[in-house]
Amino acid sequence: MKGRFIVAIMAAAALFLPEVAEAQSPGSIELGAVGRFGVYDSEVGLENAPAIGGRAGIFFLPNLSLEVDWTYAEPDLTNPPGWQGREFIRHELFQTRLLYNWWVGESAALLLGAGYTYDNYSTPRRLASRGGGPGGLIGLRFRFSDRFSARAEGTGYFVSEDLDAFIPRPETFNLGAQLGLSVMLRDRERVREVQLPAPPADTVVVTQEVERPLPEGTPTQLCLATGEEVTVYITPQGDTLVGERRVDVRQLGPGVAFAGEYAEGRAWFVNDEPVMFENIEYVRSGGEISLSCPSIRQVGEFMGVPLFADVAAERPFETLYVPVRPGVWQAYQTDLAQVRGN
């Protein structure tokens, strides 16, 4: 039994070697190793025992996934010897569930799951027939990074009686405690970050240099998530021109992005979740606004997106500003009187 457990641990640990994914989003895949301690109903006739296995799941919503757990154990019989002199049996447990991740902070989530669980006893025995029934899970996820997390959880499942089986099965309710490590895998789009330089000058021989007139446009200042301002020009037709030569951004090709990290499209921003900063909760306030870079300063970050405050503001801050996209900001506020205990 010990040899099989060591092989299973090594195989599961190999899942965590490559870093090939980011935080979960629809289509993300979760793979993990699971250690379990099973607490059997006294009607089953088995001693409590450790088990080991793995899990796989897929997210079809930002916080909701469908997953399967498999664990293997060799529990001793309560009253040995059993069938053919057996002292223990082989027990495989299959658990399928819908799992909801309820984030209660930047790195911690409450896990709630429900689904179907099946017992498979694969050694001849004089025990109740194998079977399945509804099961549930409650636990916690601790995220180390966008890729890796640890899970601690308790499970329970109910199997109804079957008195017509070859070996009659009593009604049972089994419990278990599980610890696991997970890695998130997903495809991601590669976005090339550039500083929007002017196109390289052509090498030509001229007898007289005549500058081509620059395209017309209204200059507009955009404050980026890096805290720097860039000047763009908006034409009467609504096109955006960038750089010293006022090049249309559409001519720069796909995959070009302004520098900095932005909140637009991220799950916590789309779902209107609060921002946690220095143990204070901030909630969205008002609509999207524009800001001047000299009037703000960066004070931290949340989930990879920088956070800004008024340049003269002091801690604890009453208002934080989150860059949504280049030149567009969203204010988040907290009840400062409550934080200060007034």
N, C-alpha and C positions, 0 to 999 in steps of 0.2 A: 504493500500500500504506500509506504514512504517513497519508494522509488518512483511510482507513478505520479505522486504529488510533486516531486522535485521536477520531473520532466514537464508537467503541466505548468508549473510556475515559470520555468525558463521559456516555454513557448509563449506564454502570455506576456512576459516582460519584453519579448522581441517586438511586440506591437508598438512600444513607446520609443523606439530608436529614431525613426525619421520624423523630422518636423515638416509636415507637408500641408498644414491646414491652419485656418484662423478660427475665430469664435463662431459658435453655432449660428446658423441661419437656415431658412427653409432649404432642404436638400442636404444639410450637414449629416454626416454619419458618425456615430459614437461607437468606439470599440473599447473594450476594457477587460481587466482581470478581476475576478470576484473570489473572496474568501468568505465562507459561510459557517455558522455554527447552528445546527438544526436542533430544535427542541420538539421531540415527538410526543404526540398524544399517548397517554398510557394504554389506550386501546390498541395501538399499533403493535406493541410488543418489542420496541427497539429502544436502546440506550441513546441518549443525546450524543451527537458526534459532529466533528468538523468536516467540512467539504470544501472543494475548490473547483473553479470553473471559469467561465467567461460570459461576456454579454455583447450584444450588437443591437444598435438602434438607429433610427433615421428620424430627423426632425422634418415635419411637414408644416409646422407653424413655428415662429421664433421661440416659443416656450413649451411646445407640445410635441412629444415624440412617441413613436411606437417601437418597443424594444422587446428582446427575448433574452432571458438568463438561462444558462445551463450549469448545473453543479453536480459533482460526483462525490459520494461518501460511501464508507464501509462501516456502518453502525453495528455494534454488537447486539445480539439477541438478549432480551430481558431474561428469558428462561432457556438457556442453552442446555443440551444441544438441540438444534432444530432438525429439519428434514435432512436426511443423509448425514447426520452428525455435524451440521453446520454450526459454527460459533458466531458468524456474522453474515450479512447479506450485502449485495451491491445495490446502492440506491441512486438513481439518477432523477433529478428534479428539473422539470422544464417550467419556466414562468414566462408568460407573455402578458404585456400590459400596455396601457396608455399611461404615459408619465408626464406630469405637469411640473415645470420648473418655475417656482414663484420666488423671484429675486427679492431678497430683503436687505441687500446692501450691494456694494460694488463687487464683492468676491464671494458671497454666500447666497444660497438659494434653498428654500424648503421644497422637498420632493414629495409629491402625492401621486400614487399610482393605483390602478385597478385593472384586473384582467382575469385570465384563466391560468390555472396551475395544474400540472399533471405529474403524478408519482409513477416511476417505472422501477420496479424491483426485478433485477435481471438474474437473480440466483434462485434456484428452487428453494422453497421455504414453506413452513406451515404458518403463514401470516395471512392477513386480510388481502383480498385481491387488489391489484394496482388499480388506480383510478384518478380522477381529477375533479376540480370544482373551482369556484370563484376564489380569487386571492387579492390581497391588497398590500400596499407598501407605503411607509412614511419614513422620511429620512432627510439628510442634509447633503448638499454639494458644496465643496470648498474649491474655488477656482484659483489655480496658481498662475495661469496665463490664459490667453485666448485658446490654446490648444489643450492644456492638461488640467485635470481636476481630480479630486478625491471624493469618494462618496461613503457615507455611513448611514445605514438604514435598518429598519425592522420590517419583517414580513409576516404574514399569516395567510393560511388558506384552509378552506373547508371542503371536506369530501363526504358526500352523503352515503348512507348505508345501502348495501345491496345484499339482501338475504338470499337471493336466488343464485348468486354466483357459486362456482365450484367450491371455493373457500369463502364462506359468508364474510362480507365486509361490514364492520361497524361504522357508525358515524364518528368522524374524527376532525379535530382542528389542530393543525400543526403550526408552530411558530419558528422564527429564525432571525438571527442577527447577521448582517452582511457588511463587509468592508471591501472597497474596490478602488481601482485607479482607472481613469478613462482618458482617451485621446480623441479629439475631434478632427475629422477629415472632411474636406469639401473642396470642390473646384473653386477657383477664384480668378477674377479678371486682373490682369496685370495692367496697371496704369503708370505710364511714364511721366515723371514729374520734371518739368522744365521751368526755366525762368523767363520764357518767352523772349528769346533774343531776336534781334533784327536778322533778316536773311543775309547770308554772306554776300559780299560785293563781288560782282563779276570782274574778271581780269580782262580789260580791254585797253587798246591803244587809241587815244582820242587826241584830236588837235584842238578841240574846244569842249569844255565840260559844261553841260547844261543839266541842272537839277530837275528831275521830274517833280511836278507839283504833288504835294502830299494830299491824300484823300481828305475830303472835308468831314468833320465830325465834332461833336461837342465833348470837350474833355471832362472826364468824371474820375474821381478818386475812389478806389476800392481799398478797404482795409482788410488785409488777409489774416488768416489764423496764425501766421508767423509774427504778427505785430507790425508788419511793414505795409506801407501804402504803395499801390501801383496806379499808374494813370492809364486809363483806357479811353477810347473815343467812340461815341455812339453816333452813327450816321443817321440822316433823316429817314432812312429805310429800316432802322432798328438793328443794323449789323454792328458787331463789336470789333473795333480795331485795336491792336496791341503793338507795343514796341515803338522804336524810334521811327520806323518806316510805316507805321500804322497798317499792319498786315491784318487782313480779315482772319479771325481765329479758325474759320472753316478751311482756310488754305493750309493750316499747319498740320492737318491730318488728325485721325482718331488717336486716342490714348494720351492727349495732351491735357494736363491739369494744372491749375494754379497751385503754388506751394502751400503746404499746411494740411492739417487734418480737420475735417468738418463733420458736423452732426447729421446732416441730411442723409436719409436712407438707413441710419443705424437704428436697431430695434428699439433701444430705450427711448430714442427721440420720437420715433414714429408712434410708439405706444404711450407717449406723454407720461413717462415715468419720472419721478423726482431725481434730482441730482444730489449726491452725497459728497460733501466736502468738509474736511476737518470735523467730522462727526456731527455735521449740521445738515438738515434736509432742506433743499431749495426746490420750489415748484415753479412751473412756467407762469410768467406774468406778462399779459398783454400780447400784442402781435409782433411780427418781425420788424426790425428797425435797422437803420444804418448808423455807423459810428465812425468817428475820426480816430485814427490810431494814436495820435498824441494825447488823447483824452483818457486812454485806458492803459492798463499794464497787465501782463500775465501773472497770475497768482498760483496756478496749479493746473491739474488736468483731471478729467473724469472719463474712464473707459476709452483712453487714447485720444480724447478731444481736449484741447487746451481750454482753460477757464480764465476769464479776465474780470477785472474790477476797475472802478474809477481810479484814476491815477492818485487822487488824494485820499481815497478811502482807507480806513484802518480796520484791522481784525477785531472782532469777527465781522465779516462783511454782510451787509443787508441785501446787496444785489450783486449777482454774478452775471456775466455775459458769455454766451456760448456762440461760437461761429457756426452758422448754419450752412452757408456757402459763401464764396468770395463776395465781400461787401454787404452781406446780410447777417444780422445778429438776432439772438433771442435772449430776452432777460429772464432770469430766474431769481425769485425773492424768497426770503424767510422772515419769520416773525422775530425780529431782532430783540424786541423787548422780552419775549419769552426765553430766548437763548441767554440773555444777560441776567435773567431772574428778576426783572423789574415787575 
